[in-house]
Each structure stands twice: as C-alpha cells, then as structure tokens.
Amino acid sequence: MAPKLNWLQHKSVSACFSQSQVFAYPTESVYGLGCSPFDEHAVLKLSKLKARPKDKGYIIVSANLDQLTCFLQQLSSSEKNKLAQSSSKNSTPRTWVVPSNAYLDYPWLFGKNKSIAVRVSQHSTVQALCTAFGPLVSTSANLKGQPPCIHAWQVQRIFNTRIGFIVHDKVGHLRKPTPIINLVTGRALR
C-alpha cells in the first residue's frame, strides 16, 4: 500500500504548490527544502532562500522512475535499467547525475549544467509527497555553509515564516546525504 499524507499535510503542501511556496520535509538522512520542479517562481524563491548560486543545479526526487520521464529522454535503455535496478526498495539510496535535454524546458533546475541529479526515494514521507504531487526539488534544509537540519524544530528555528509548511516526520537512517554518482561515468561526486 502506498504511503499517504494526513489531511493537514496534504492541504498545506497543496497550498504551497498553488502559491509557489517552499516547504520542508524529511528525507533519507536530513530535512530537505522543496517545491515543484516545474514552477520556476518557486525554484527561484528556494534559490534566494538558501542564497544558492544560480549556476548550481538541483536534485529532483520522485516516487518512481515514471515521474522522472521528462528528465530521462537522453538515456539509453541500459542506463534506464541501471537506474531502475538502483531504485528498488532493497537498494542503498543514491542520487544519479544524468545527461538531460530537459534543460531546454526547465533551465532554472540545471544551473550551468546539461545534466540533472535524480533520485527515486524510498523514504515513506517523500514517497507520499511525490505520489500526491509528483516529483519534487530537493535540497538540504540549511543555510549556505551550515550543517543540514535533521529535526523539524531546527527547520522552524532557521526558516520560520520564510517557508510555507514543514512536514513533521523522522529522517531516514542514513548518517550522511545520499551519494551522488554520475550515471554515465560511474564517478562519485559526493
């Protein structure tokens, strides 16, 4: 059975989507800040909130590979199979950097790159969010140069009214953010 959001969470995140707001949610290792990847205004708000350089791209998280289709058009069938295998429930969570021509449609997600980082998340809250709303932008909930938040109260203390909502739940079991690996070269980037 697919994980679900409670009524308040669904209503509040829905309001964030309709108002181009940023919200916070737990991931596999830390709290993340996110928004719709298809809402340029929301992504720009997120960039400003974190003082994130415009040339730095974002990670897109999803509940399944189908939600990432628009970003995966350039991949070969063997590369798509590799992504599918690494996205199973028994796999160690990984973020993959993939070549993508979606930068033509969504340049605000790519920065100076022609590749994008994607992850199928197995975290129950991320699964529920993506099942309800589609893929999300995901970046750690912290200010530049500061450690990422691992509790909702930390997010509240740092971001207060500058974000639309905090989804309260526990972060996953990973002690560090997910590894980032280039799918084509196999090179670890984080």
Z-matrix of the N, CA and C atoms (Angstrom, degrees):
N
C 1 1.452
C 2 1.537 1 109.18
N 3 1.307 2 116.17 1 133.62
C 4 1.465 3 121.16 2 -178.48
C 5 1.520 4 110.33 3 -69.80
N 6 1.337 5 117.05 4 140.52
C 7 1.469 6 120.06 5 177.00
C 8 1.523 7 110.22 6 -64.07
N 9 1.328 8 115.33 7 150.62
C 10 1.463 9 120.24 8 -178.71
C 11 1.512 10 110.61 9 -129.25
N 12 1.320 11 115.24 10 154.10
C 13 1.455 12 121.95 11 173.50
C 14 1.522 13 108.24 12 -87.67
N 15 1.338 14 116.69 13 151.28
C 16 1.460 15 117.78 14 173.46
C 17 1.531 16 108.71 15 -75.73
N 18 1.316 17 116.30 16 172.21
C 19 1.468 18 121.72 17 -174.56
C 20 1.529 19 111.66 18 -57.29
N 21 1.337 20 117.29 19 -47.16
C 22 1.463 21 120.96 20 -177.69
C 23 1.526 22 110.90 21 -64.36
N 24 1.324 23 116.86 22 -44.34
C 25 1.461 24 119.96 23 179.12
C 26 1.526 25 110.52 24 -60.16
N 27 1.326 26 116.83 25 -47.39
C 28 1.470 27 120.67 26 -178.37
C 29 1.527 28 111.10 27 -61.38
N 30 1.321 29 115.89 28 -47.29
C 31 1.465 30 120.25 29 -179.12
C 32 1.532 31 111.14 30 -63.02
N 33 1.332 32 116.98 31 -43.22
C 34 1.472 33 121.31 32 -176.97
C 35 1.521 34 111.98 33 -68.78
N 36 1.340 35 117.18 34 -43.20
C 37 1.467 36 119.81 35 178.69
C 38 1.522 37 109.82 36 -68.64
N 39 1.316 38 117.19 37 -37.51
C 40 1.463 39 120.91 38 176.34
C 41 1.534 40 110.21 39 -58.72
N 42 1.324 41 116.48 40 -42.27
C 43 1.468 42 120.63 41 177.36
C 44 1.528 43 110.78 42 -63.37
N 45 1.332 44 116.83 43 -39.31
C 46 1.477 45 119.80 44 177.09
C 47 1.524 46 110.53 45 -60.56
N 48 1.330 47 116.97 46 -43.47
C 49 1.461 48 120.39 47 178.85
C 50 1.523 49 110.89 48 -62.34
N 51 1.328 50 117.05 49 -46.05
C 52 1.468 51 119.43 50 -175.60
C 53 1.528 52 112.33 51 -71.46
N 54 1.345 53 117.25 52 -21.49
C 55 1.466 54 120.78 53 -178.60
C 56 1.532 55 113.00 54 -107.53
N 57 1.323 56 117.01 55 13.82
C 58 1.476 57 122.46 56 179.98
C 59 1.521 58 111.65 57 54.52
N 60 1.336 59 116.77 58 42.74
C 61 1.460 60 120.95 59 179.63
C 62 1.522 61 111.47 60 -101.51
N 63 1.317 62 114.41 61 159.50
C 64 1.458 63 123.96 62 174.96
C 65 1.522 64 107.71 63 -92.47
N 66 1.328 65 117.03 64 144.49
C 67 1.460 66 121.12 65 174.94
C 68 1.522 67 108.99 66 -135.82
N 69 1.327 68 116.25 67 166.91
C 70 1.467 69 121.71 68 -177.87
C 71 1.527 70 109.64 69 -115.62
N 72 1.324 71 115.45 70 148.62
C 73 1.461 72 120.84 71 -179.42
C 74 1.533 73 109.49 72 -157.35
N 75 1.338 74 116.86 73 153.02
C 76 1.459 75 119.69 74 179.26
C 77 1.527 76 111.37 75 -76.82
N 78 1.334 77 115.21 76 145.88
C 79 1.463 78 121.06 77 175.66
C 80 1.529 79 108.37 78 -122.10
N 81 1.302 80 116.02 79 -163.32
C 82 1.465 81 120.93 80 -177.34
C 83 1.520 82 113.88 81 -62.11
N 84 1.338 83 117.39 82 -26.29
C 85 1.467 84 119.18 83 -175.53
C 86 1.525 85 114.70 84 -136.72
N 87 1.316 86 118.16 85 -28.42
C 88 1.465 87 122.23 86 -175.85
C 89 1.528 88 108.74 87 -143.30
N 90 1.321 89 116.14 88 171.97
C 91 1.461 90 119.33 89 170.07
C 92 1.516 91 108.08 90 -77.06
N 93 1.319 92 115.73 91 142.19
C 94 1.443 93 121.42 92 177.65
C 95 1.515 94 110.93 93 -114.27
N 96 1.314 95 115.24 94 157.10
C 97 1.457 96 121.95 95 169.15
C 98 1.511 97 106.48 96 -107.29
N 99 1.325 98 115.95 97 139.86
C 100 1.447 99 117.79 98 -177.97
C 101 1.504 100 113.49 99 -153.05
N 102 1.326 101 113.11 100 176.81
C 103 1.454 102 123.14 101 179.04
C 104 1.521 103 106.13 102 -169.52
N 105 1.314 104 115.93 103 -178.25
C 106 1.457 105 119.71 104 175.64
C 107 1.527 106 109.58 105 -70.67
N 108 1.332 107 118.15 106 130.20
C 109 1.464 108 118.92 107 177.90
C 110 1.531 109 112.61 108 -69.54
N 111 1.327 110 116.61 109 -16.49
C 112 1.461 111 120.67 110 -176.47
C 113 1.532 112 112.47 111 -93.71
N 114 1.330 113 116.74 112 2.14
C 115 1.463 114 122.89 113 -179.74
C 116 1.528 115 108.44 114 -107.78
N 117 1.313 116 116.13 115 95.90
C 118 1.470 117 121.29 116 -176.95
C 119 1.527 118 111.46 117 -55.68
N 120 1.316 119 116.90 118 -42.48
C 121 1.463 120 120.76 119 -178.01
C 122 1.533 121 110.63 120 -60.86
N 123 1.327 122 117.36 121 -43.63
C 124 1.468 123 121.03 122 179.83
C 125 1.528 124 110.95 123 -65.44
N 126 1.328 125 117.15 124 -41.35
C 127 1.469 126 120.35 125 179.92
C 128 1.525 127 110.22 126 -65.44
N 129 1.321 128 117.38 127 -38.69
C 130 1.464 129 120.21 128 177.36
C 131 1.532 130 111.17 129 -65.87
N 132 1.337 131 117.31 130 -36.94
C 133 1.467 132 120.64 131 174.37
C 134 1.524 133 110.47 132 -61.03
N 135 1.326 134 115.74 133 -43.22
C 136 1.462 135 120.64 134 179.25
C 137 1.523 136 110.77 135 -62.48
N 138 1.312 137 117.06 136 -43.34
C 139 1.471 138 121.14 137 178.65
C 140 1.524 139 110.75 138 -60.72
N 141 1.324 140 116.44 139 -43.41
C 142 1.462 141 120.72 140 179.90
C 143 1.525 142 110.55 141 -66.70
N 144 1.320 143 117.15 142 -42.44
C 145 1.459 144 122.75 143 -179.92
C 146 1.528 145 111.57 144 -57.31
N 147 1.321 146 116.51 145 -41.50
C 148 1.461 147 121.07 146 -178.67
C 149 1.521 148 113.23 147 -92.76
N 150 1.322 149 117.78 148 -1.19
C 151 1.465 150 122.15 149 -173.97
C 152 1.524 151 109.07 150 53.36
N 153 1.314 152 114.68 151 43.36
C 154 1.467 153 122.48 152 -176.46
C 155 1.528 154 109.18 153 -85.45
N 156 1.322 155 117.33 154 131.40
C 157 1.473 156 119.69 155 178.66
C 158 1.529 157 111.36 156 -58.47
N 159 1.324 158 117.00 157 140.53
C 160 1.466 159 121.37 158 -178.13
C 161 1.519 160 112.99 159 -65.99
N 162 1.336 161 117.01 160 -20.43
C 163 1.455 162 118.73 161 -178.46
C 164 1.529 163 113.38 162 -86.78
N 165 1.326 164 117.17 163 0.98
C 166 1.461 165 121.83 164 179.88
C 167 1.531 166 109.17 165 -97.88
N 168 1.327 167 116.84 166 128.59
C 169 1.461 168 121.29 167 -178.82
C 170 1.522 169 112.41 168 -80.77
N 171 1.322 170 115.45 169 175.36
C 172 1.464 171 122.64 170 -178.27
C 173 1.522 172 111.99 171 -114.14
N 174 1.329 173 114.88 172 162.66
C 175 1.461 174 122.90 173 170.88
C 176 1.525 175 106.99 174 -92.94
N 177 1.325 176 115.91 175 139.82
C 178 1.453 177 122.26 176 174.19
C 179 1.527 178 107.25 177 -112.60
N 180 1.333 179 116.65 178 124.49
C 181 1.470 180 121.13 179 176.91
C 182 1.519 181 109.02 180 -106.68
N 183 1.331 182 114.77 181 153.01
C 184 1.457 183 119.51 182 -178.29
C 185 1.526 184 109.93 183 -148.44
N 186 1.331 185 114.63 184 170.68
C 187 1.467 186 121.12 185 176.45
C 188 1.519 187 111.11 186 -86.65
N 189 1.340 188 116.55 187 -22.02
C 190 1.470 189 121.15 188 -179.19
C 191 1.523 190 109.28 189 -161.77
N 192 1.326 191 115.72 190 169.15
C 193 1.477 192 119.57 191 -178.54
C 194 1.523 193 112.76 192 -66.55
N 195 1.326 194 117.26 193 -30.56
C 196 1.467 195 119.46 194 -179.86
C 197 1.526 196 111.92 195 -57.72
N 198 1.329 197 116.82 196 -33.75
C 199 1.463 198 119.99 197 179.70
C 200 1.528 199 112.40 198 -69.35
N 201 1.309 200 117.15 199 -14.23
C 202 1.465 201 121.63 200 -177.95
C 203 1.525 202 113.01 201 -102.45
N 204 1.313 203 117.68 202 5.47
C 205 1.462 204 122.78 203 -173.12
C 206 1.530 205 113.16 204 -49.18
N 207 1.320 206 117.48 205 -44.09
C 208 1.474 207 118.84 206 -176.59
C 209 1.521 208 112.73 207 -65.45
N 210 1.337 209 117.69 208 -18.08
C 211 1.461 210 121.39 209 179.65
C 212 1.531 211 112.67 210 -95.93
N 213 1.331 212 117.35 211 -10.90
C 214 1.462 213 121.28 212 -170.47
C 215 1.523 214 113.84 213 -110.30
N 216 1.316 215 118.37 214 14.13
C 217 1.463 216 122.06 215 -174.47
C 218 1.531 217 113.56 216 -62.03
N 219 1.320 218 117.82 217 -29.94
C 220 1.468 219 120.61 218 -176.81
C 221 1.523 220 113.73 219 -83.80
N 222 1.320 221 117.76 220 -6.39
C 223 1.462 222 120.18 221 -175.58
C 224 1.522 223 112.26 222 -79.02
N 225 1.329 224 115.13 223 145.21
C 226 1.456 225 120.45 224 174.17
C 227 1.531 226 108.64 225 -75.05
N 228 1.314 227 116.49 226 167.40
C 229 1.468 228 119.35 227 179.43
C 230 1.526 229 110.68 228 -64.68
N 231 1.328 230 118.10 229 -34.02
C 232 1.472 231 119.67 230 178.41
C 233 1.530 232 111.10 231 -68.90
N 234 1.334 233 117.61 232 -36.12
C 235 1.463 234 120.73 233 176.59
C 236 1.530 235 111.01 234 -67.99
N 237 1.331 236 116.45 235 -39.41
C 238 1.467 237 120.22 236 176.43
C 239 1.532 238 110.68 237 -64.30
N 240 1.334 239 116.27 238 -38.14
C 241 1.473 240 120.08 239 177.10
C 242 1.520 241 111.04 240 -63.95
N 243 1.322 242 116.49 241 -40.79
C 244 1.465 243 120.60 242 177.79
C 245 1.525 244 110.50 243 -60.82
N 246 1.321 245 116.41 244 -42.89
C 247 1.467 246 120.80 245 176.72
C 248 1.525 247 110.70 246 -62.63
N 249 1.314 248 116.56 247 -43.77
C 250 1.467 249 120.60 248 -178.93
C 251 1.530 250 110.74 249 -62.22
N 252 1.324 251 117.09 250 -43.47
C 253 1.469 252 120.44 251 179.56
C 254 1.523 253 111.37 252 -64.26
N 255 1.308 254 116.81 253 -38.32
C 256 1.465 255 120.21 254 -177.98
C 257 1.521 256 112.38 255 -78.46
N 258 1.320 257 117.23 256 -6.63
C 259 1.459 258 121.24 257 -177.52
C 260 1.522 259 113.17 258 -102.10
N 261 1.322 260 117.01 259 5.13
C 262 1.463 261 119.38 260 -179.40
C 263 1.527 262 110.40 261 -72.14
N 264 1.321 263 115.87 262 160.13
C 265 1.468 264 121.36 263 -176.67
C 266 1.521 265 113.00 264 -60.12
N 267 1.315 266 118.42 265 -26.09
C 268 1.463 267 121.49 266 -177.51
C 269 1.523 268 113.31 267 -91.60
N 270 1.315 269 117.46 268 -0.22
C 271 1.467 270 121.04 269 -177.94
C 272 1.522 271 111.44 270 -85.98
N 273 1.331 272 115.11 271 151.85
C 274 1.456 273 120.84 272 171.91
C 275 1.527 274 108.00 273 -69.00
N 276 1.338 275 118.29 274 131.38
C 277 1.471 276 119.17 275 -179.26
C 278 1.526 277 111.47 276 -59.92
N 279 1.331 278 114.87 277 133.46
C 280 1.467 279 122.20 278 178.02
C 281 1.515 280 108.68 279 -140.12
N 282 1.304 281 114.42 280 148.30
C 283 1.462 282 121.32 281 171.81
C 284 1.518 283 106.31 282 -106.23
N 285 1.320 284 115.57 283 131.69
C 286 1.457 285 121.26 284 -176.62
C 287 1.524 286 110.84 285 -111.98
N 288 1.306 287 116.96 286 132.22
C 289 1.458 288 121.54 287 172.87
C 290 1.522 289 106.63 288 -92.02
N 291 1.336 290 115.14 289 122.78
C 292 1.463 291 120.66 290 -175.76
C 293 1.524 292 110.15 291 -125.62
N 294 1.341 293 117.14 292 146.63
C 295 1.460 294 119.21 293 174.22
C 296 1.529 295 108.04 294 -68.05
N 297 1.323 296 116.47 295 142.41
C 298 1.461 297 118.99 296 -177.11
C 299 1.519 298 110.76 297 -154.19
N 300 1.330 299 115.14 298 133.39
C 301 1.463 300 118.12 299 175.08
C 302 1.526 301 111.48 300 -89.08
N 303 1.329 302 117.54 301 7.06
C 304 1.471 303 121.09 302 177.35
C 305 1.534 304 111.26 303 -68.18
N 306 1.343 305 117.62 304 -10.18
C 307 1.470 306 119.29 305 176.83
C 308 1.528 307 110.61 306 -61.98
N 309 1.318 308 116.94 307 -22.11
C 310 1.458 309 120.17 308 177.23
C 311 1.530 310 110.88 309 -68.87
N 312 1.339 311 116.65 310 -34.12
C 313 1.466 312 121.65 311 -179.20
C 314 1.524 313 113.23 312 -92.82
N 315 1.333 314 117.51 313 -31.55
C 316 1.469 315 122.06 314 -174.14
C 317 1.528 316 111.14 315 -130.50
N 318 1.332 317 118.47 316 59.59
C 319 1.467 318 120.06 317 -174.19
C 320 1.528 319 113.10 318 -60.62
N 321 1.320 320 118.99 319 -26.79
C 322 1.466 321 122.01 320 -179.40
C 323 1.525 322 112.73 321 -64.98
N 324 1.329 323 118.84 322 -14.45
C 325 1.468 324 121.79 323 178.39
C 326 1.526 325 112.64 324 -91.41
N 327 1.310 326 117.62 325 -20.45
C 328 1.453 327 122.01 326 -168.10
C 329 1.517 328 115.15 327 -99.20
N 330 1.319 329 117.94 328 -20.48
C 331 1.452 330 118.87 329 -174.16
C 332 1.511 331 110.06 330 62.94
N 333 1.332 332 117.14 331 -128.65
C 334 1.467 333 120.96 332 179.91
C 335 1.528 334 112.34 333 -93.30
N 336 1.314 335 117.38 334 5.88
C 337 1.460 336 122.06 335 -173.46
C 338 1.526 337 113.05 336 -96.31
N 339 1.322 338 114.69 337 160.02
C 340 1.464 339 121.30 338 170.54
C 341 1.521 340 108.78 339 -113.66
N 342 1.322 341 114.72 340 24.71
C 343 1.460 342 122.07 341 175.65
C 344 1.527 343 107.01 342 -135.38
N 345 1.320 344 115.01 343 162.53
C 346 1.463 345 119.79 344 -178.82
C 347 1.522 346 109.30 345 -139.74
N 348 1.319 347 115.51 346 150.21
C 349 1.463 348 121.81 347 178.72
C 350 1.526 349 108.81 348 -93.65
N 351 1.333 350 116.30 349 130.33
C 352 1.466 351 121.80 350 -178.76
C 353 1.530 352 109.80 351 -132.30
N 354 1.337 353 114.88 352 150.86
C 355 1.473 354 119.75 353 176.10
C 356 1.522 355 108.97 354 -149.98
N 357 1.324 356 115.69 355 131.75
C 358 1.457 357 120.66 356 167.80
C 359 1.522 358 104.81 357 -88.40
N 360 1.316 359 115.89 358 114.38
C 361 1.461 360 120.84 359 -174.93
C 362 1.523 361 110.73 360 -89.39
N 363 1.310 362 115.42 361 141.21
C 364 1.464 363 120.68 362 174.40
C 365 1.525 364 111.16 363 -101.65
N 366 1.332 365 117.90 364 -0.84
C 367 1.465 366 120.87 365 177.94
C 368 1.532 367 107.68 366 -65.23
N 369 1.316 368 117.31 367 131.09
C 370 1.465 369 120.75 368 -172.88
C 371 1.536 370 112.89 369 -60.52
N 372 1.319 371 118.29 370 -37.68
C 373 1.468 372 120.02 371 179.82
C 374 1.523 373 110.76 372 -70.23
N 375 1.324 374 117.70 373 -42.59
C 376 1.467 375 120.42 374 177.70
C 377 1.528 376 109.18 375 -63.94
N 378 1.331 377 116.84 376 -41.83
C 379 1.468 378 120.68 377 176.50
C 380 1.532 379 110.55 378 -56.95
N 381 1.331 380 116.69 379 -46.81
C 382 1.471 381 121.01 380 -178.84
C 383 1.523 382 111.22 381 -64.05
N 384 1.342 383 116.94 382 -43.87
C 385 1.463 384 120.73 383 178.97
C 386 1.530 385 111.21 384 -61.61
N 387 1.316 386 116.26 385 -47.41
C 388 1.466 387 120.04 386 -177.27
C 389 1.526 388 111.78 387 -71.29
N 390 1.314 389 117.16 388 -32.33
C 391 1.464 390 119.83 389 175.50
C 392 1.524 391 109.86 390 -64.32
N 393 1.322 392 116.41 391 -40.78
C 394 1.469 393 121.15 392 -178.89
C 395 1.529 394 113.22 393 -77.06
N 396 1.345 395 117.93 394 -37.49
C 397 1.468 396 120.34 395 -169.02
C 398 1.527 397 115.41 396 -122.94
N 399 1.312 398 118.61 397 -6.76
C 400 1.457 399 120.95 398 -176.95
C 401 1.517 400 110.79 399 94.67
N 402 1.326 401 117.76 400 -172.72
C 403 1.462 402 120.66 401 -177.17
C 404 1.521 403 111.58 402 -62.60
N 405 1.333 404 115.06 403 156.70
C 406 1.462 405 121.60 404 -177.92
C 407 1.517 406 110.75 405 -128.06
N 408 1.309 407 115.69 406 149.16
C 409 1.457 408 120.43 407 164.58
C 410 1.523 409 106.00 408 -70.41
N 411 1.320 410 116.78 409 140.73
C 412 1.461 411 119.92 410 179.07
C 413 1.519 412 109.84 411 -136.87
N 414 1.319 413 115.04 412 121.21
C 415 1.462 414 121.45 413 174.39
C 416 1.518 415 107.03 414 -141.94
N 417 1.297 416 117.58 415 149.77
C 418 1.462 417 120.20 416 -175.81
C 419 1.522 418 111.76 417 -60.94
N 420 1.329 419 114.88 418 144.27
C 421 1.468 420 121.13 419 179.23
C 422 1.521 421 108.45 420 -83.55
N 423 1.298 422 115.17 421 92.10
C 424 1.462 423 122.79 422 177.19
C 425 1.519 424 108.64 423 -165.41
N 426 1.308 425 114.38 424 164.25
C 427 1.452 426 119.89 425 172.05
C 428 1.517 427 107.67 426 -89.76
N 429 1.296 428 117.00 427 154.09
C 430 1.460 429 122.22 428 -177.34
C 431 1.533 430 110.84 429 -50.53
N 432 1.334 431 115.22 430 127.79
C 433 1.453 432 121.34 431 177.75
C 434 1.524 433 114.90 432 84.62
N 435 1.333 434 117.81 433 -5.60
C 436 1.462 435 121.74 434 179.94
C 437 1.530 436 109.77 435 -102.39
N 438 1.352 437 117.86 436 156.32
C 439 1.468 438 118.95 437 177.94
C 440 1.535 439 110.85 438 -67.59
N 441 1.335 440 117.35 439 149.72
C 442 1.455 441 120.10 440 179.70
C 443 1.534 442 111.95 441 -70.15
N 444 1.309 443 115.74 442 151.63
C 445 1.470 444 122.05 443 177.95
C 446 1.529 445 109.75 444 -73.75
N 447 1.319 446 115.44 445 141.87
C 448 1.466 447 119.88 446 174.73
C 449 1.533 448 111.81 447 -118.79
N 450 1.326 449 116.21 448 -1.70
C 451 1.470 450 121.72 449 178.31
C 452 1.526 451 109.21 450 -133.11
N 453 1.332 452 114.72 451 150.11
C 454 1.466 453 120.27 452 179.26
C 455 1.528 454 111.60 453 -60.52
N 456 1.334 455 117.37 454 -36.78
C 457 1.477 456 119.65 455 -178.34
C 458 1.524 457 111.05 456 -64.19
N 459 1.334 458 117.46 457 -31.70
C 460 1.463 459 120.30 458 177.08
C 461 1.531 460 110.54 459 -67.76
N 462 1.329 461 115.34 460 -41.85
C 463 1.462 462 120.11 461 177.74
C 464 1.529 463 109.49 462 -60.38
N 465 1.333 464 115.92 463 -45.69
C 466 1.469 465 121.27 464 -179.83
C 467 1.530 466 110.84 465 -60.02
N 468 1.327 467 116.17 466 -44.13
C 469 1.466 468 120.63 467 -178.55
C 470 1.531 469 111.67 468 -63.60
N 471 1.316 470 117.29 469 -41.20
C 472 1.465 471 120.85 470 -175.99
C 473 1.529 472 112.47 471 -80.44
N 474 1.329 473 117.00 472 -43.88
C 475 1.466 474 119.84 473 -171.09
C 476 1.519 475 114.27 474 -103.85
N 477 1.329 476 117.95 475 -19.57
C 478 1.463 477 124.23 476 174.81
C 479 1.520 478 112.32 477 40.61
N 480 1.305 479 119.04 478 -116.25
C 481 1.463 480 121.91 479 -175.11
C 482 1.531 481 113.25 480 -89.65
N 483 1.332 482 117.55 481 4.80
C 484 1.468 483 119.76 482 -178.76
C 485 1.526 484 112.71 483 -80.97
N 486 1.344 485 117.09 484 -6.67
C 487 1.462 486 120.64 485 173.87
C 488 1.525 487 108.55 486 -122.03
N 489 1.322 488 116.00 487 159.42
C 490 1.446 489 120.25 488 -173.86
C 491 1.513 490 115.61 489 -80.71
N 492 1.345 491 117.67 490 -30.53
C 493 1.464 492 119.90 491 -174.41
C 494 1.520 493 109.33 492 -166.61
N 495 1.330 494 115.64 493 152.45
C 496 1.471 495 122.16 494 172.89
C 497 1.521 496 107.40 495 -120.25
N 498 1.315 497 117.11 496 121.86
C 499 1.459 498 122.02 497 173.91
C 500 1.526 499 106.56 498 -82.80
N 501 1.315 500 116.78 499 113.48
C 502 1.462 501 121.73 500 -177.52
C 503 1.526 502 110.66 501 -84.11
N 504 1.317 503 115.71 502 121.93
C 505 1.459 504 123.30 503 174.91
C 506 1.524 505 106.36 504 -171.78
N 507 1.303 506 116.47 505 175.42
C 508 1.462 507 120.56 506 -179.93
C 509 1.522 508 110.81 507 -87.85
N 510 1.338 509 114.73 508 145.41
C 511 1.460 510 118.77 509 172.05
C 512 1.530 511 108.04 510 -71.99
N 513 1.322 512 115.48 511 162.64
C 514 1.462 513 121.01 512 -179.74
C 515 1.514 514 112.58 513 -70.81
N 516 1.303 515 115.18 514 -170.81
C 517 1.462 516 122.37 515 -172.36
C 518 1.530 517 115.07 516 -86.18
N 519 1.320 518 118.70 517 -8.03
C 520 1.467 519 119.57 518 -178.51
C 521 1.525 520 110.70 519 -70.37
N 522 1.316 521 116.49 520 139.21
C 523 1.468 522 121.01 521 179.68
C 524 1.524 523 112.52 522 -85.25
N 525 1.324 524 116.95 523 -20.29
C 526 1.464 525 122.55 524 179.59
C 527 1.522 526 108.15 525 -129.26
N 528 1.336 527 116.99 526 157.73
C 529 1.472 528 118.74 527 173.75
C 530 1.530 529 110.89 528 -55.76
N 531 1.316 530 116.00 529 155.00
C 532 1.460 531 120.25 530 -176.28
C 533 1.528 532 111.23 531 -57.74
N 534 1.327 533 116.18 532 145.76
C 535 1.465 534 118.83 533 174.68
C 536 1.530 535 109.87 534 -61.95
N 537 1.324 536 116.04 535 145.92
C 538 1.466 537 121.42 536 175.19
C 539 1.522 538 106.95 537 -112.65
N 540 1.331 539 115.99 538 124.28
C 541 1.464 540 122.11 539 -175.02
C 542 1.525 541 109.71 540 -129.67
N 543 1.330 542 116.20 541 136.32
C 544 1.449 543 120.81 542 175.05
C 545 1.538 544 107.47 543 -73.83
N 546 1.323 545 117.14 544 120.14
C 547 1.462 546 121.72 545 -175.84
C 548 1.521 547 112.24 546 -63.00
N 549 1.326 548 118.07 547 -38.02
C 550 1.460 549 122.14 548 -175.26
C 551 1.533 550 110.87 549 -76.21
N 552 1.335 551 117.68 550 -46.05
C 553 1.470 552 120.80 551 -174.72
C 554 1.530 553 113.26 552 -93.12
N 555 1.326 554 117.47 553 -20.88
C 556 1.462 555 121.32 554 -175.70
C 557 1.523 556 113.13 555 79.25
N 558 1.327 557 117.43 556 3.07
C 559 1.462 558 122.29 557 -177.44
C 560 1.537 559 110.80 558 -74.22
N 561 1.337 560 116.00 559 129.89
C 562 1.455 561 120.81 560 176.67
C 563 1.520 562 109.07 561 -77.03
N 564 1.322 563 117.18 562 129.54
C 565 1.460 564 122.41 563 -179.48
C 566 1.513 565 111.71 564 -104.06
N 567 1.340 566 115.77 565 -19.46
C 568 1.479 567 121.62 566 175.51
C 569 1.511 568 107.22 567 -150.88
